[in-house]
Amino acid sequence: MALPFFKKSKDKISASTPKRAPTSVPAGESHATETLLTMDMGASGIVVEESSGAPQSAVDEAAILYASGQTDMAERLLKDILGGGDRRAWHMMFDLFCIQRREKEFDQLALDYAMRFETSPPVWQKIGGNGSAGKPQTTEAASLELPGLLDKKATATLRESIADADKKAVVRIDFSHIEMVDEAGADECAKILSAARKAKRKLQVSGVDRLIALLQDLNRATHSRAVHWLLLLEIYQTLGQQDRFEDLAVDYAVRFEVSPPSWSEVQAAEVIPAKVAEPEDGALRLSGEITPANDSALQQFGSHAATHNDVLVDLSEVTRVDYGSVSQFISVLMQCLGSGKAITLRGHNALIHELFRVMGIDQLAQLIPRHPD
């Protein structure tokens, strides 16, 4: 089996403190980056062959720029290549906006994406935590996970949970388990969210992208029901997504020949990652940035790998893997492979995924990114 990995060449600039960004180079000129080594672990021993590891596309370069801490340059490059129709660049930009908490820019990009590709865009969700660290909590948050069927019984529980919570408490609603929405459930849920919004309750929602996708499917049906449309309108209102609300309101008016609800300016609910129970799959969950100066995550990775045969690492809360940490990252992977262990890396954002791909990590581990291909 041939496995690629990278090492720093002694005569090259340290990747942890890049002095200039990787740029496109004319044909025939060299590109100073990592050195790609192919390791053949055959019966005759380990054979290492060296070849170029230079980026082959603008997407590659953007991934390396971001990994090198040159975020502004990476963003400018991504904006330049969005028009080419490469969805990888779009997803990288979506995730960059999520990491930087730039929701307005995300929403505009989502509209452009929907028009260009005629499909639903990703839903806004903060990457790297819910942003509440360090903020004093004066009241305990109320939390409810809705079941697979959103019906009158489920919404009655939701109504009671909100009513019983302290008026100043944050109310967290997890929609991630919903598989079906009946008419009574849609009607009641829309009314509950509307009442909470008008009462200025502080809401945090998770898994809402799943519910939105389900309602969009229901609304595309020939015999779609108005209550499902109204629930989706209320969700857009609750999330503060005015452009999506107004587009759907127009479609609603045409479809049912009645006036749609009106938009009102209110405090939008905060979208947070779904609460993750302690995994039965034994995944190691890492977060933050993985850098040479903060390599505790890789130390955790190595320790975890040493005690597990099937190594599963969840990177959904990791915002960036520094270019200077890639060699150490690969070193841990190579140790796992040398011990015959299977490795899966999941949940990572598109910026990290493209870095992993250009650096050959996709050939060392199974990758399950946040945005599947």
C-alpha positions as CSV (number, residue, x, y, z in Angstrom):
1,M,0.0,0.0,0.0
2,A,1.4,3.4,-1.0
3,L,0.8,6.2,1.5
4,P,1.7,9.8,1.0
5,F,2.9,12.1,3.7
6,F,4.8,15.3,4.0
7,K,7.9,16.6,5.6
8,K,9.5,20.0,5.8
9,S,12.6,20.6,3.6
10,K,15.4,22.1,5.6
11,D,16.0,24.9,3.1
12,K,12.4,26.0,3.1
13,I,10.6,28.6,5.2
14,S,8.9,27.2,8.4
15,A,5.2,26.6,7.7
16,S,4.3,27.7,11.1
17,T,5.4,31.3,10.3
18,P,4.9,31.7,6.6
19,K,6.5,34.9,5.2
20,R,4.6,34.9,2.1
21,A,1.4,33.4,0.8
22,P,1.4,30.5,-1.7
23,T,0.6,31.9,-5.1
24,S,0.0,30.6,-8.5
25,V,3.3,30.1,-10.4
26,P,4.0,30.1,-14.1
27,A,4.7,26.9,-15.8
28,G,8.2,25.7,-15.4
29,E,8.9,27.5,-12.1
30,S,9.2,25.7,-8.7
31,H,6.7,26.2,-5.9
32,A,8.2,26.2,-2.4
33,T,5.8,24.1,-0.3
34,E,5.9,20.8,1.5
35,T,7.6,17.8,0.1
36,L,5.3,14.9,-0.7
37,L,6.7,11.5,0.2
38,T,5.2,8.2,-0.9
39,M,5.7,5.4,1.6
40,D,5.3,1.8,0.2
41,M,4.9,-0.6,3.2
42,G,5.4,-3.8,1.3
43,A,7.1,-7.1,2.1
44,S,10.5,-5.7,1.2
45,G,10.2,-2.9,3.8
46,I,9.5,0.8,3.7
47,V,10.3,2.6,0.4
48,V,10.0,6.4,0.3
49,E,9.7,8.3,-2.9
50,E,9.8,12.1,-3.1
51,S,7.6,14.2,-5.4
52,S,6.1,17.7,-5.6
53,G,3.4,18.6,-3.1
54,A,2.5,22.0,-4.7
55,P,-1.1,23.1,-4.8
56,Q,-2.8,22.4,-8.1
57,S,-5.7,24.8,-8.0
58,A,-6.9,28.1,-6.5
59,V,-9.0,26.1,-4.0
60,D,-5.8,24.4,-2.8
61,E,-4.1,27.8,-2.4
62,A,-7.0,29.2,-0.4
63,A,-6.9,26.3,1.9
64,I,-3.2,26.7,2.5
65,L,-3.5,30.5,3.0
66,Y,-6.2,29.9,5.6
67,A,-4.2,27.2,7.3
68,S,-1.2,29.6,7.4
69,G,-3.2,32.2,9.2
70,Q,-3.6,34.5,6.2
71,T,-7.4,34.6,6.4
72,D,-8.0,37.9,4.5
73,M,-5.9,36.7,1.5
74,A,-7.8,33.3,1.6
75,E,-11.1,35.2,1.6
76,R,-10.1,37.4,-1.4
77,L,-9.0,34.4,-3.4
78,L,-12.2,32.5,-2.6
79,K,-14.3,35.5,-3.7
80,D,-12.4,35.5,-7.0
81,I,-13.1,31.9,-7.7
82,L,-16.8,31.7,-6.6
83,G,-17.9,32.6,-10.2
84,G,-16.3,29.4,-11.5
85,G,-19.0,27.3,-10.0
86,D,-16.8,25.1,-7.8
87,R,-19.0,24.3,-4.9
88,R,-15.9,23.6,-2.7
89,A,-15.1,27.3,-2.8
90,W,-18.7,28.2,-1.8
91,H,-18.6,25.8,1.2
92,M,-15.3,27.2,2.3
93,M,-16.7,30.7,2.2
94,F,-19.8,29.6,4.1
95,D,-17.7,28.0,6.8
96,L,-15.4,31.0,7.0
97,F,-18.4,33.3,7.6
98,C,-19.7,30.9,10.3
99,I,-16.3,30.8,12.1
100,Q,-16.1,34.6,12.0
101,R,-19.8,35.1,13.1
102,R,-20.6,37.0,9.9
103,E,-24.3,36.1,9.6
104,K,-25.4,38.9,7.2
105,E,-22.7,37.9,4.7
106,F,-23.6,34.3,5.1
107,D,-27.3,35.0,4.3
108,Q,-26.4,36.9,1.2
109,L,-24.1,34.1,0.0
110,A,-26.9,31.6,0.7
111,L,-29.2,33.5,-1.6
112,D,-26.6,33.7,-4.3
113,Y,-25.9,29.9,-3.8
114,A,-29.6,29.0,-4.1
115,M,-30.0,31.1,-7.3
116,R,-26.9,29.7,-8.9
117,F,-27.3,26.0,-8.0
118,E,-31.1,25.8,-7.7
119,T,-30.8,23.9,-4.4
120,S,-31.0,24.7,-0.7
121,P,-28.0,26.4,0.7
122,P,-26.4,25.4,4.1
123,V,-28.1,26.8,7.2
124,W,-26.3,29.3,9.4
125,Q,-24.5,27.6,12.4
126,K,-21.6,28.9,14.4
127,I,-18.5,26.8,14.2
128,G,-16.2,26.6,17.2
129,G,-18.7,26.8,20.1
130,N,-21.8,28.8,20.7
131,G,-20.0,32.0,21.6
132,S,-21.2,31.9,25.2
133,A,-17.9,31.2,26.9
134,G,-17.0,33.7,29.5
135,K,-20.5,35.3,29.6
136,P,-22.2,35.2,33.0
137,Q,-25.3,33.1,33.2
138,T,-27.8,34.6,35.7
139,T,-30.4,32.0,35.0
140,E,-30.3,28.3,34.0
141,A,-31.3,27.5,30.4
142,A,-34.3,25.4,29.8
143,S,-33.8,22.7,27.2
144,L,-36.1,20.4,25.2
145,E,-35.3,17.8,22.5
146,L,-38.4,17.3,20.3
147,P,-39.2,13.7,19.2
148,G,-39.2,12.2,15.7
149,L,-42.9,13.1,15.2
150,L,-43.8,16.8,15.6
151,D,-47.5,16.4,16.6
152,K,-49.9,18.0,19.0
153,K,-48.5,16.0,21.9
154,A,-44.9,17.1,21.2
155,T,-45.9,20.8,20.8
156,A,-47.8,20.6,24.1
157,T,-44.6,19.6,25.8
158,L,-42.8,22.4,24.1
159,R,-45.4,25.0,25.2
160,E,-45.2,23.8,28.8
161,S,-41.4,23.9,28.8
162,I,-41.3,27.5,27.6
163,A,-44.1,28.5,30.0
164,D,-42.3,26.9,33.0
165,A,-39.0,28.4,32.2
166,D,-37.9,31.7,33.9
167,K,-38.8,34.6,31.8
168,K,-35.1,35.7,31.6
169,A,-33.8,32.2,30.9
170,V,-32.5,31.0,27.6
171,V,-34.8,28.3,26.1
172,R,-33.0,25.8,24.0
173,I,-35.0,23.8,21.4
174,D,-33.4,20.8,19.6
175,F,-35.2,20.0,16.3
176,S,-32.5,17.5,15.1
177,H,-34.6,14.3,15.7
178,I,-37.7,15.4,13.8
179,E,-38.6,13.0,10.9
180,M,-42.3,13.9,10.4
181,V,-44.5,16.9,10.9
182,D,-48.3,16.5,11.0
183,E,-50.7,19.4,10.4
184,A,-51.6,19.9,14.1
185,G,-48.0,19.8,15.1
186,A,-47.0,22.4,12.4
187,D,-49.9,24.7,13.4
188,E,-49.1,24.5,17.1
189,C,-45.4,24.9,16.7
190,A,-45.8,28.0,14.5
191,K,-48.0,29.5,17.2
192,I,-45.6,28.7,20.0
193,L,-42.6,30.2,18.2
194,S,-44.6,33.3,17.3
195,A,-45.7,33.8,20.9
196,A,-42.2,33.3,22.2
197,R,-40.9,35.8,19.7
198,K,-43.5,38.4,20.6
199,A,-42.8,37.8,24.3
200,K,-39.1,38.5,23.5
201,R,-38.0,35.1,24.9
202,K,-34.4,34.3,24.3
203,L,-34.2,31.2,22.1
204,Q,-31.4,28.9,21.1
205,V,-32.2,26.3,18.4
206,S,-30.3,23.4,17.1
207,G,-30.9,20.9,14.3
208,V,-33.2,23.5,12.6
209,D,-31.7,22.9,9.2
210,R,-33.2,19.4,9.3
211,L,-36.6,20.8,10.0
212,I,-36.3,23.4,7.3
213,A,-35.3,20.7,4.7
214,L,-38.3,18.6,5.8
215,L,-40.7,21.5,5.5
216,Q,-39.3,22.5,2.1
217,D,-39.9,18.9,0.8
218,L,-43.5,19.0,2.2
219,N,-44.1,22.4,0.6
220,R,-43.0,21.1,-2.8
221,A,-45.6,18.4,-2.8
222,T,-48.6,18.9,-5.1
223,H,-51.1,18.8,-2.2
224,S,-49.0,20.8,0.2
225,R,-50.7,22.2,3.3
226,A,-50.7,25.8,4.3
227,V,-49.8,25.0,7.9
228,H,-46.4,23.6,6.8
229,W,-45.7,26.8,4.8
230,L,-46.7,28.9,7.8
231,L,-44.4,27.0,10.1
232,L,-41.5,27.5,7.7
233,L,-42.3,31.2,7.5
234,E,-42.3,31.4,11.3
235,I,-39.0,29.6,11.5
236,Y,-37.4,32.0,9.0
237,Q,-38.8,34.9,11.2
238,T,-37.5,33.3,14.4
239,L,-34.1,32.9,12.8
240,G,-34.1,36.5,11.6
241,Q,-33.7,35.4,7.9
242,Q,-35.7,38.2,6.3
243,D,-34.8,37.6,2.7
244,R,-35.8,33.9,2.8
245,F,-39.0,34.9,4.7
246,E,-40.0,37.4,2.0
247,D,-39.2,35.1,-0.9
248,L,-41.3,32.3,0.7
249,A,-44.1,34.8,1.6
250,V,-44.5,35.7,-2.1
251,D,-44.6,32.0,-3.1
252,Y,-47.2,31.4,-0.3
253,A,-49.4,34.3,-1.5
254,V,-49.3,32.9,-5.1
255,R,-49.9,29.3,-4.0
256,F,-52.8,29.9,-1.6
257,E,-54.1,33.2,-3.0
258,V,-54.2,34.8,0.5
259,S,-52.1,37.5,2.2
260,P,-49.0,36.1,3.9
261,P,-47.8,37.0,7.4
262,S,-45.8,40.2,7.7
263,W,-42.2,40.5,8.7
264,S,-41.5,42.0,12.1
265,E,-38.2,43.1,13.5
266,V,-37.4,41.0,16.6
267,Q,-34.4,39.5,18.3
268,A,-33.4,36.5,16.3
269,A,-32.9,33.1,17.9
270,E,-29.3,31.8,18.1
271,V,-28.5,28.7,16.1
272,I,-26.2,26.4,18.1
273,P,-24.8,22.9,17.5
274,A,-27.1,20.1,18.6
275,K,-26.2,18.8,22.1
276,V,-23.9,15.9,21.7
277,A,-24.5,13.0,24.1
278,E,-21.4,11.1,25.2
279,P,-20.8,9.1,22.0
280,E,-21.3,5.4,22.0
281,D,-18.9,5.3,19.1
282,G,-16.0,6.4,21.4
283,A,-15.1,9.4,19.3
284,L,-12.5,11.9,20.5
285,R,-13.9,15.4,20.2
286,L,-11.4,18.2,19.6
287,S,-12.1,22.0,19.5
288,G,-10.6,25.3,18.7
289,E,-7.4,25.8,16.6
290,I,-4.7,23.2,16.2
291,T,-1.4,25.1,16.1
292,P,2.2,24.5,16.9
293,A,1.8,26.8,19.9
294,N,-1.3,24.9,21.1
295,D,-0.7,21.3,20.3
296,S,-2.6,19.8,23.2
297,A,-5.2,18.6,20.7
298,L,-2.7,16.5,18.8
299,Q,-1.4,15.1,22.1
300,Q,-5.0,14.1,22.9
301,F,-5.2,12.6,19.5
302,G,-2.0,10.5,20.0
303,S,-3.1,9.3,23.5
304,H,-6.6,8.4,22.2
305,A,-5.1,6.5,19.2
306,A,-2.8,4.5,21.5
307,T,-5.8,3.0,23.3
308,H,-8.3,2.4,20.5
309,N,-8.2,0.1,17.5
310,D,-10.7,2.0,15.5
311,V,-9.7,5.7,15.8
312,L,-12.6,8.1,15.4
313,V,-11.9,11.8,15.8
314,D,-14.7,14.5,15.7
315,L,-13.4,17.8,14.4
316,S,-16.8,19.7,14.1
317,E,-15.7,22.2,16.7
318,V,-12.2,22.7,15.3
319,T,-11.9,26.1,13.4
320,R,-8.5,25.7,11.9
321,V,-5.6,23.3,11.5
322,D,-2.4,25.4,11.2
323,Y,-0.2,24.7,8.3
324,G,2.7,24.2,10.7
325,S,0.9,21.4,12.5
326,V,0.2,19.3,9.5
327,S,3.5,17.3,9.8
328,Q,2.7,16.4,13.4
329,F,-0.9,15.6,12.4
330,I,0.4,13.2,9.7
331,S,2.9,11.7,12.1
332,V,0.1,10.6,14.4
333,L,-1.8,9.2,11.5
334,M,1.2,7.3,10.3
335,Q,1.7,5.8,13.7
336,C,-1.9,4.6,13.7
337,L,-1.4,3.1,10.2
338,G,1.8,1.4,11.2
339,S,-0.1,-0.3,14.0
340,G,-2.8,-1.5,11.6
341,K,-5.5,0.9,13.0
342,A,-8.4,2.3,11.0
343,I,-8.7,6.1,11.2
344,T,-11.8,8.3,10.6
345,L,-11.9,12.1,10.8
346,R,-15.4,13.6,10.7
347,G,-17.3,16.8,11.0
348,H,-14.5,19.1,9.9
349,N,-15.3,22.4,8.0
350,A,-14.6,22.8,4.3
351,L,-11.5,24.9,4.8
352,I,-9.9,22.1,6.8
353,H,-11.2,19.4,4.4
354,E,-9.5,21.0,1.4
355,L,-6.3,21.3,3.4
356,F,-6.5,17.6,4.3
357,R,-7.1,16.8,0.7
358,V,-4.2,18.8,-0.8
359,M,-1.8,17.5,1.9
360,G,-2.8,13.9,1.2
361,I,-4.5,13.2,4.5
362,D,-7.5,11.9,2.6
363,Q,-5.2,8.9,1.6
364,L,-4.3,8.2,5.3
365,A,-7.7,8.4,6.9
366,Q,-11.4,8.2,6.0
367,L,-12.8,11.8,5.8
368,I,-16.4,12.6,6.6
369,P,-16.5,16.4,6.3
370,R,-19.3,18.8,7.4
371,H,-20.3,19.3,3.8
372,P,-20.3,15.9,2.0
373,D,-19.3,15.9,-1.7
